[in-house]
Amino acid sequence: MFEMGTVVAVIIALSELIKRNQYVSAKYIPLFTMAVGIVAGIVYIPHTTIAEGIMNGIIAGLTSNGVYSLGKGVITAGKEKDAD
């Protein structure tokens, strides 16, 4: 089974791929990450019950969305500072 960090990284990569190829509108990416996270939580992340797998998946989906948004904010802030 995979570690949570690996699953989060894969979800970030998949969401970026989906967004760049415009398969899904950018406003639906959080829903996509949640759905992929739930599937990954059930299939890939170790758990003892299905409810625990779903919760782990929700955590992975929300984390991947938050980590991406945080990184995007830091990069954008750096570019704005360089422009001044």
Secondary structure, DSSP 8 states (H G I E B T S, - for coil): ---HHHHHHHHHHHHHHHHHTTSS-GGGHHHHHHHHHHHHHHHTS--SSHHHHHHHHHHHHHHHHHHHHHHHHHHHHHHHHHH-
